[in-house]
């Protein structure tokens, strides 16, 4: 699995962090998503998918 984020689409809702704090963070100055782990381990796949599904701006793309 590979994860990509589009910071230009991000609306800073924080749903990614709530669902997968080991994979995502938010910039302090504006709350925009930061990708911590673009190639997560298999035990993180479900959290990554939940984070992508929860993103209201569809700023997270997952490639299996």
PyMOL Python script that loads the backbone (N, CA, C, O; Angstrom):
from pymol import cmd

cmd.read_pdbstr("""\
ATOM      1  N   UNK A   1       0.832  -1.176   0.000  1.00  0.00           N
ATOM      2  CA  UNK A   1       0.000   0.000   0.000  1.00  0.00           C
ATOM      3  C   UNK A   1       0.883   1.247   0.000  1.00  0.00           C
ATOM      4  O   UNK A   1       1.923   1.307   0.655  1.00  0.00           O
ATOM      5  N   UNK A   2       0.418   2.243  -0.767  1.00  0.00           N
ATOM      6  CA  UNK A   2       1.067   3.548  -0.759  1.00  0.00           C
ATOM      7  C   UNK A   2       0.009   4.609  -0.511  1.00  0.00           C
ATOM      8  O   UNK A   2      -1.106   4.534  -1.028  1.00  0.00           O
ATOM      9  N   UNK A   3       0.379   5.593   0.285  1.00  0.00           N
ATOM     10  CA  UNK A   3      -0.524   6.694   0.613  1.00  0.00           C
ATOM     11  C   UNK A   3       0.049   7.977   0.038  1.00  0.00           C
ATOM     12  O   UNK A   3       1.256   8.213   0.079  1.00  0.00           O
ATOM     13  N   UNK A   4      -0.840   8.796  -0.496  1.00  0.00           N
ATOM     14  CA  UNK A   4      -0.457  10.132  -0.968  1.00  0.00           C
ATOM     15  C   UNK A   4      -1.486  11.117  -0.441  1.00  0.00           C
ATOM     16  O   UNK A   4      -2.659  10.776  -0.288  1.00  0.00           O
ATOM     17  N   UNK A   5      -1.052  12.326  -0.164  1.00  0.00           N
ATOM     18  CA  UNK A   5      -1.981  13.370   0.273  1.00  0.00           C
ATOM     19  C   UNK A   5      -1.860  14.575  -0.640  1.00  0.00           C
ATOM     20  O   UNK A   5      -0.785  14.883  -1.156  1.00  0.00           O
ATOM     21  N   UNK A   6      -2.977  15.246  -0.829  1.00  0.00           N
ATOM     22  CA  UNK A   6      -3.005  16.484  -1.597  1.00  0.00           C
ATOM     23  C   UNK A   6      -3.247  17.609  -0.602  1.00  0.00           C
ATOM     24  O   UNK A   6      -4.384  17.862  -0.205  1.00  0.00           O
ATOM     25  N   UNK A   7      -2.187  18.274  -0.204  1.00  0.00           N
ATOM     26  CA  UNK A   7      -2.298  19.324   0.803  1.00  0.00           C
ATOM     27  C   UNK A   7      -3.143  20.496   0.318  1.00  0.00           C
ATOM     28  O   UNK A   7      -3.708  21.224   1.135  1.00  0.00           O
ATOM     29  N   UNK A   8      -3.240  20.689  -0.984  1.00  0.00           N
ATOM     30  CA  UNK A   8      -4.059  21.782  -1.511  1.00  0.00           C
ATOM     31  C   UNK A   8      -5.552  21.521  -1.321  1.00  0.00           C
ATOM     32  O   UNK A   8      -6.335  22.467  -1.227  1.00  0.00           O
ATOM     33  N   UNK A   9      -5.948  20.272  -1.265  1.00  0.00           N
ATOM     34  CA  UNK A   9      -7.349  19.907  -1.044  1.00  0.00           C
ATOM     35  C   UNK A   9      -7.726  19.891   0.434  1.00  0.00           C
ATOM     36  O   UNK A   9      -8.899  20.044   0.775  1.00  0.00           O
ATOM     37  N   UNK A  10      -6.755  19.710   1.305  1.00  0.00           N
ATOM     38  CA  UNK A  10      -6.998  19.516   2.734  1.00  0.00           C
ATOM     39  C   UNK A  10      -7.762  20.697   3.338  1.00  0.00           C
ATOM     40  O   UNK A  10      -7.432  21.858   3.094  1.00  0.00           O
ATOM     41  N   UNK A  11      -8.795  20.376   4.133  1.00  0.00           N
ATOM     42  CA  UNK A  11      -9.583  21.405   4.812  1.00  0.00           C
ATOM     43  C   UNK A  11      -9.319  21.418   6.321  1.00  0.00           C
ATOM     44  O   UNK A  11     -10.044  22.061   7.079  1.00  0.00           O
ATOM     45  N   UNK A  12      -8.287  20.710   6.741  1.00  0.00           N
ATOM     46  CA  UNK A  12      -7.821  20.728   8.131  1.00  0.00           C
ATOM     47  C   UNK A  12      -8.843  20.210   9.140  1.00  0.00           C
ATOM     48  O   UNK A  12      -8.923  20.717  10.259  1.00  0.00           O
ATOM     49  N   UNK A  13      -9.622  19.207   8.753  1.00  0.00           N
ATOM     50  CA  UNK A  13     -10.637  18.668   9.665  1.00  0.00           C
ATOM     51  C   UNK A  13     -10.037  17.775  10.748  1.00  0.00           C
ATOM     52  O   UNK A  13     -10.623  17.615  11.819  1.00  0.00           O
ATOM     53  N   UNK A  14      -8.877  17.197  10.472  1.00  0.00           N
ATOM     54  CA  UNK A  14      -8.211  16.353  11.456  1.00  0.00           C
ATOM     55  C   UNK A  14      -8.711  14.930  11.519  1.00  0.00           C
ATOM     56  O   UNK A  14      -8.266  14.163  12.373  1.00  0.00           O
ATOM     57  N   UNK A  15      -9.620  14.552  10.643  1.00  0.00           N
ATOM     58  CA  UNK A  15     -10.155  13.189  10.663  1.00  0.00           C
ATOM     59  C   UNK A  15      -9.078  12.149  10.377  1.00  0.00           C
ATOM     60  O   UNK A  15      -9.146  11.030  10.885  1.00  0.00           O
ATOM     61  N   UNK A  16      -8.099  12.508   9.578  1.00  0.00           N
ATOM     62  CA  UNK A  16      -7.006  11.578   9.280  1.00  0.00           C
ATOM     63  C   UNK A  16      -6.220  11.243  10.546  1.00  0.00           C
ATOM     64  O   UNK A  16      -5.889  10.084  10.795  1.00  0.00           O
ATOM     65  N   UNK A  17      -5.933  12.250  11.323  1.00  0.00           N
ATOM     66  CA  UNK A  17      -5.171  12.053  12.564  1.00  0.00           C
ATOM     67  C   UNK A  17      -5.996  11.256  13.571  1.00  0.00           C
ATOM     68  O   UNK A  17      -5.463  10.382  14.254  1.00  0.00           O
ATOM     69  N   UNK A  18      -7.274  11.546  13.666  1.00  0.00           N
ATOM     70  CA  UNK A  18      -8.134  10.813  14.602  1.00  0.00           C
ATOM     71  C   UNK A  18      -8.209   9.328  14.258  1.00  0.00           C
ATOM     72  O   UNK A  18      -8.341   8.488  15.148  1.00  0.00           O
ATOM     73  N   UNK A  19      -8.124   9.003  12.967  1.00  0.00           N
ATOM     74  CA  UNK A  19      -8.230   7.618  12.534  1.00  0.00           C
ATOM     75  C   UNK A  19      -6.896   6.900  12.413  1.00  0.00           C
ATOM     76  O   UNK A  19      -6.852   5.671  12.475  1.00  0.00           O
ATOM     77  N   UNK A  20      -5.807   7.643  12.240  1.00  0.00           N
ATOM     78  CA  UNK A  20      -4.499   7.007  12.042  1.00  0.00           C
ATOM     79  C   UNK A  20      -3.375   7.960  12.439  1.00  0.00           C
ATOM     80  O   UNK A  20      -2.637   8.454  11.587  1.00  0.00           O
ATOM     81  N   UNK A  21      -3.256   8.210  13.732  1.00  0.00           N
ATOM     82  CA  UNK A  21      -2.253   9.181  14.197  1.00  0.00           C
ATOM     83  C   UNK A  21      -0.824   8.722  13.943  1.00  0.00           C
ATOM     84  O   UNK A  21       0.099   9.536  13.963  1.00  0.00           O
ATOM     85  N   UNK A  22      -0.632   7.439  13.706  1.00  0.00           N
ATOM     86  CA  UNK A  22       0.702   6.949  13.393  1.00  0.00           C
ATOM     87  C   UNK A  22       1.089   7.217  11.935  1.00  0.00           C
ATOM     88  O   UNK A  22       2.259   7.111  11.567  1.00  0.00           O
ATOM     89  N   UNK A  23       0.099   7.565  11.112  1.00  0.00           N
ATOM     90  CA  UNK A  23       0.345   7.802   9.690  1.00  0.00           C
ATOM     91  C   UNK A  23       0.251   9.274   9.286  1.00  0.00           C
ATOM     92  O   UNK A  23       0.877   9.700   8.315  1.00  0.00           O
ATOM     93  N   UNK A  24      -0.540  10.047  10.041  1.00  0.00           N
ATOM     94  CA  UNK A  24      -0.815  11.432   9.671  1.00  0.00           C
ATOM     95  C   UNK A  24      -0.614  12.373  10.849  1.00  0.00           C
ATOM     96  O   UNK A  24      -0.749  11.989  12.011  1.00  0.00           O
ATOM     97  N   UNK A  25      -0.290  13.607  10.518  1.00  0.00           N
ATOM     98  CA  UNK A  25      -0.220  14.684  11.506  1.00  0.00           C
ATOM     99  C   UNK A  25      -0.771  15.932  10.821  1.00  0.00           C
ATOM    100  O   UNK A  25      -1.125  15.904   9.643  1.00  0.00           O
ATOM    101  N   UNK A  26      -0.839  17.021  11.574  1.00  0.00           N
ATOM    102  CA  UNK A  26      -1.286  18.289  11.018  1.00  0.00           C
ATOM    103  C   UNK A  26      -0.263  19.364  11.332  1.00  0.00           C
ATOM    104  O   UNK A  26       0.317  19.401  12.418  1.00  0.00           O
ATOM    105  N   UNK A  27      -0.052  20.251  10.339  1.00  0.00           N
ATOM    106  CA  UNK A  27       0.865  21.369  10.565  1.00  0.00           C
ATOM    107  C   UNK A  27       0.314  22.269  11.653  1.00  0.00           C
ATOM    108  O   UNK A  27      -0.888  22.522  11.718  1.00  0.00           O
ATOM    109  N   UNK A  28       1.207  22.748  12.506  1.00  0.00           N
ATOM    110  CA  UNK A  28       0.795  23.606  13.619  1.00  0.00           C
ATOM    111  C   UNK A  28       0.176  24.920  13.144  1.00  0.00           C
ATOM    112  O   UNK A  28      -0.795  25.401  13.728  1.00  0.00           O
ATOM    113  N   UNK A  29       0.736  25.492  12.093  1.00  0.00           N
ATOM    114  CA  UNK A  29       0.297  26.828  11.693  1.00  0.00           C
ATOM    115  C   UNK A  29      -1.074  26.871  11.026  1.00  0.00           C
ATOM    116  O   UNK A  29      -1.773  27.877  11.144  1.00  0.00           O
ATOM    117  N   UNK A  30      -1.477  25.810  10.329  1.00  0.00           N
ATOM    118  CA  UNK A  30      -2.769  25.867   9.625  1.00  0.00           C
ATOM    119  C   UNK A  30      -3.569  24.570   9.670  1.00  0.00           C
ATOM    120  O   UNK A  30      -4.677  24.522   9.138  1.00  0.00           O
ATOM    121  N   UNK A  31      -3.046  23.532  10.282  1.00  0.00           N
ATOM    122  CA  UNK A  31      -3.782  22.282  10.418  1.00  0.00           C
ATOM    123  C   UNK A  31      -3.807  21.401   9.193  1.00  0.00           C
ATOM    124  O   UNK A  31      -4.496  20.381   9.185  1.00  0.00           O
ATOM    125  N   UNK A  32      -3.081  21.761   8.165  1.00  0.00           N
ATOM    126  CA  UNK A  32      -3.054  20.967   6.940  1.00  0.00           C
ATOM    127  C   UNK A  32      -2.351  19.632   7.199  1.00  0.00           C
ATOM    128  O   UNK A  32      -1.380  19.554   7.951  1.00  0.00           O
ATOM    129  N   UNK A  33      -2.865  18.598   6.560  1.00  0.00           N
ATOM    130  CA  UNK A  33      -2.350  17.240   6.738  1.00  0.00           C
ATOM    131  C   UNK A  33      -0.865  17.135   6.388  1.00  0.00           C
ATOM    132  O   UNK A  33      -0.377  17.765   5.450  1.00  0.00           O
ATOM    133  N   UNK A  34      -0.172  16.319   7.171  1.00  0.00           N
ATOM    134  CA  UNK A  34       1.204  15.934   6.882  1.00  0.00           C
ATOM    135  C   UNK A  34       1.254  14.413   6.908  1.00  0.00           C
ATOM    136  O   UNK A  34       0.782  13.789   7.859  1.00  0.00           O
ATOM    137  N   UNK A  35       1.816  13.825   5.886  1.00  0.00           N
ATOM    138  CA  UNK A  35       1.931  12.373   5.790  1.00  0.00           C
ATOM    139  C   UNK A  35       3.205  11.930   6.486  1.00  0.00           C
ATOM    140  O   UNK A  35       4.303  12.339   6.109  1.00  0.00           O
ATOM    141  N   UNK A  36       3.057  11.097   7.499  1.00  0.00           N
ATOM    142  CA  UNK A  36       4.212  10.625   8.264  1.00  0.00           C
ATOM    143  C   UNK A  36       4.791   9.338   7.688  1.00  0.00           C
ATOM    144  O   UNK A  36       5.995   9.100   7.775  1.00  0.00           O
ATOM    145  N   UNK A  37       3.931   8.510   7.100  1.00  0.00           N
ATOM    146  CA  UNK A  37       4.369   7.202   6.617  1.00  0.00           C
ATOM    147  C   UNK A  37       3.688   6.881   5.291  1.00  0.00           C
ATOM    148  O   UNK A  37       2.554   6.400   5.291  1.00  0.00           O
ATOM    149  N   UNK A  38       4.353   7.135   4.155  1.00  0.00           N
ATOM    150  CA  UNK A  38       3.729   6.903   2.859  1.00  0.00           C
ATOM    151  C   UNK A  38       3.556   5.424   2.495  1.00  0.00           C
ATOM    152  O   UNK A  38       2.741   5.093   1.634  1.00  0.00           O
ATOM    153  N   UNK A  39       4.313   4.536   3.143  1.00  0.00           N
ATOM    154  CA  UNK A  39       4.188   3.100   2.881  1.00  0.00           C
ATOM    155  C   UNK A  39       3.998   2.361   4.207  1.00  0.00           C
ATOM    156  O   UNK A  39       4.951   1.820   4.767  1.00  0.00           O
ATOM    157  N   UNK A  40       2.764   2.347   4.697  1.00  0.00           N
ATOM    158  CA  UNK A  40       2.500   1.752   6.014  1.00  0.00           C
ATOM    159  C   UNK A  40       2.669   0.236   6.018  1.00  0.00           C
ATOM    160  O   UNK A  40       2.630  -0.419   4.977  1.00  0.00           O
ATOM    161  N   UNK A  41       2.856  -0.294   7.211  1.00  0.00           N
ATOM    162  CA  UNK A  41       2.942  -1.738   7.372  1.00  0.00           C
ATOM    163  C   UNK A  41       1.527  -2.323   7.282  1.00  0.00           C
ATOM    164  O   UNK A  41       0.547  -1.609   7.493  1.00  0.00           O
ATOM    165  N   UNK A  42       1.421  -3.607   6.974  1.00  0.00           N
ATOM    166  CA  UNK A  42       0.099  -4.230   6.819  1.00  0.00           C
ATOM    167  C   UNK A  42      -0.826  -4.045   8.024  1.00  0.00           C
ATOM    168  O   UNK A  42      -2.042  -3.966   7.851  1.00  0.00           O
ATOM    169  N   UNK A  43      -0.287  -3.977   9.216  1.00  0.00           N
ATOM    170  CA  UNK A  43      -1.149  -3.795  10.386  1.00  0.00           C
ATOM    171  C   UNK A  43      -1.745  -2.386  10.461  1.00  0.00           C
ATOM    172  O   UNK A  43      -2.607  -2.131  11.301  1.00  0.00           O
ATOM    173  N   UNK A  44      -1.304  -1.477   9.603  1.00  0.00           N
ATOM    174  CA  UNK A  44      -1.834  -0.114   9.576  1.00  0.00           C
ATOM    175  C   UNK A  44      -2.798   0.124   8.408  1.00  0.00           C
ATOM    176  O   UNK A  44      -3.366   1.210   8.287  1.00  0.00           O
ATOM    177  N   UNK A  45      -2.983  -0.878   7.553  1.00  0.00           N
ATOM    178  CA  UNK A  45      -3.815  -0.715   6.361  1.00  0.00           C
ATOM    179  C   UNK A  45      -5.246  -0.289   6.698  1.00  0.00           C
ATOM    180  O   UNK A  45      -5.785   0.617   6.063  1.00  0.00           O
ATOM    181  N   UNK A  46      -5.858  -0.931   7.682  1.00  0.00           N
ATOM    182  CA  UNK A  46      -7.248  -0.597   8.028  1.00  0.00           C
ATOM    183  C   UNK A  46      -7.371   0.848   8.499  1.00  0.00           C
ATOM    184  O   UNK A  46      -8.302   1.552   8.108  1.00  0.00           O
ATOM    185  N   UNK A  47      -6.443   1.291   9.330  1.00  0.00           N
ATOM    186  CA  UNK A  47      -6.484   2.674   9.799  1.00  0.00           C
ATOM    187  C   UNK A  47      -6.289   3.655   8.652  1.00  0.00           C
ATOM    188  O   UNK A  47      -6.935   4.702   8.613  1.00  0.00           O
ATOM    189  N   UNK A  48      -5.406   3.323   7.722  1.00  0.00           N
ATOM    190  CA  UNK A  48      -5.181   4.184   6.561  1.00  0.00           C
ATOM    191  C   UNK A  48      -6.454   4.306   5.734  1.00  0.00           C
ATOM    192  O   UNK A  48      -6.815   5.400   5.300  1.00  0.00           O
ATOM    193  N   UNK A  49      -7.127   3.195   5.517  1.00  0.00           N
ATOM    194  CA  UNK A  49      -8.376   3.218   4.742  1.00  0.00           C
ATOM    195  C   UNK A  49      -9.467   4.004   5.470  1.00  0.00           C
ATOM    196  O   UNK A  49     -10.223   4.743   4.841  1.00  0.00           O
ATOM    197  N   UNK A  50      -9.550   3.847   6.781  1.00  0.00           N
ATOM    198  CA  UNK A  50     -10.527   4.607   7.563  1.00  0.00           C
ATOM    199  C   UNK A  50     -10.247   6.109   7.475  1.00  0.00           C
ATOM    200  O   UNK A  50     -11.171   6.910   7.338  1.00  0.00           O
ATOM    201  N   UNK A  51      -8.980   6.479   7.555  1.00  0.00           N
ATOM    202  CA  UNK A  51      -8.605   7.890   7.463  1.00  0.00           C
ATOM    203  C   UNK A  51      -8.978   8.465   6.106  1.00  0.00           C
ATOM    204  O   UNK A  51      -9.515   9.569   6.024  1.00  0.00           O
ATOM    205  N   UNK A  52      -8.701   7.736   5.057  1.00  0.00           N
ATOM    206  CA  UNK A  52      -9.036   8.207   3.708  1.00  0.00           C
ATOM    207  C   UNK A  52     -10.553   8.346   3.548  1.00  0.00           C
ATOM    208  O   UNK A  52     -11.032   9.317   2.962  1.00  0.00           O
ATOM    209  N   UNK A  53     -11.300   7.380   4.067  1.00  0.00           N
ATOM    210  CA  UNK A  53     -12.758   7.428   3.953  1.00  0.00           C
ATOM    211  C   UNK A  53     -13.350   8.570   4.778  1.00  0.00           C
ATOM    212  O   UNK A  53     -14.385   9.125   4.409  1.00  0.00           O
ATOM    213  N   UNK A  54     -12.712   8.923   5.877  1.00  0.00           N
ATOM    214  CA  UNK A  54     -13.221   9.972   6.762  1.00  0.00           C
ATOM    215  C   UNK A  54     -12.871  11.375   6.294  1.00  0.00           C
ATOM    216  O   UNK A  54     -13.444  12.348   6.785  1.00  0.00           O
ATOM    217  N   UNK A  55     -11.950  11.496   5.363  1.00  0.00           N
ATOM    218  CA  UNK A  55     -11.513  12.820   4.911  1.00  0.00           C
ATOM    219  C   UNK A  55     -12.620  13.511   4.111  1.00  0.00           C
ATOM    220  O   UNK A  55     -12.994  13.028   3.042  1.00  0.00           O
ATOM    221  N   UNK A  56     -13.151  14.633   4.610  1.00  0.00           N
ATOM    222  CA  UNK A  56     -14.237  15.302   3.905  1.00  0.00           C
ATOM    223  C   UNK A  56     -13.811  15.937   2.580  1.00  0.00           C
ATOM    224  O   UNK A  56     -14.652  16.189   1.717  1.00  0.00           O
ATOM    225  N   UNK A  57     -12.531  16.194   2.417  1.00  0.00           N
ATOM    226  CA  UNK A  57     -12.024  16.839   1.197  1.00  0.00           C
ATOM    227  C   UNK A  57     -11.467  15.830   0.190  1.00  0.00           C
ATOM    228  O   UNK A  57     -11.033  16.214  -0.896  1.00  0.00           O
ATOM    229  N   UNK A  58     -11.477  14.545   0.545  1.00  0.00           N
ATOM    230  CA  UNK A  58     -10.909  13.496  -0.318  1.00  0.00           C
ATOM    231  C   UNK A  58      -9.462  13.817  -0.680  1.00  0.00           C
ATOM    232  O   UNK A  58      -9.040  13.661  -1.826  1.00  0.00           O
ATOM    233  N   UNK A  59      -8.713  14.268   0.323  1.00  0.00           N
ATOM    234  CA  UNK A  59      -7.318  14.671   0.108  1.00  0.00           C
ATOM    235  C   UNK A  59      -6.330  13.518   0.286  1.00  0.00           C
ATOM    236  O   UNK A  59      -5.128  13.706   0.098  1.00  0.00           O
ATOM    237  N   UNK A  60      -6.816  12.339   0.642  1.00  0.00           N
ATOM    238  CA  UNK A  60      -5.953  11.191   0.855  1.00  0.00           C
ATOM    239  C   UNK A  60      -6.240  10.147  -0.209  1.00  0.00           C
ATOM    240  O   UNK A  60      -7.382   9.724  -0.393  1.00  0.00           O
ATOM    241  N   UNK A  61      -5.188   9.737  -0.906  1.00  0.00           N
ATOM    242  CA  UNK A  61      -5.314   8.707  -1.929  1.00  0.00           C
ATOM    243  C   UNK A  61      -4.527   7.476  -1.475  1.00  0.00           C
ATOM    244  O   UNK A  61      -3.402   7.578  -0.986  1.00  0.00           O
ATOM    245  N   UNK A  62      -5.153   6.313  -1.651  1.00  0.00           N
ATOM    246  CA  UNK A  62      -4.504   5.056  -1.286  1.00  0.00           C
ATOM    247  C   UNK A  62      -4.410   4.186  -2.527  1.00  0.00           C
ATOM    248  O   UNK A  62      -5.375   4.006  -3.271  1.00  0.00           O
ATOM    249  N   UNK A  63      -3.221   3.658  -2.720  1.00  0.00           N
ATOM    250  CA  UNK A  63      -2.974   2.745  -3.838  1.00  0.00           C
ATOM    251  C   UNK A  63      -2.556   1.407  -3.244  1.00  0.00           C
ATOM    252  O   UNK A  63      -1.545   1.313  -2.548  1.00  0.00           O
ATOM    253  N   UNK A  64      -3.336   0.385  -3.524  1.00  0.00           N
ATOM    254  CA  UNK A  64      -3.016  -0.948  -3.019  1.00  0.00           C
ATOM    255  C   UNK A  64      -2.048  -1.679  -3.910  1.00  0.00           C
ATOM    256  O   UNK A  64      -1.679  -2.816  -3.620  1.00  0.00           O
TER     257      UNK A  64
END
""", "prot")
cmd.dss("prot")
cmd.show_as("cartoon", "prot")
cmd.util.cbc("prot")
cmd.orient("prot")
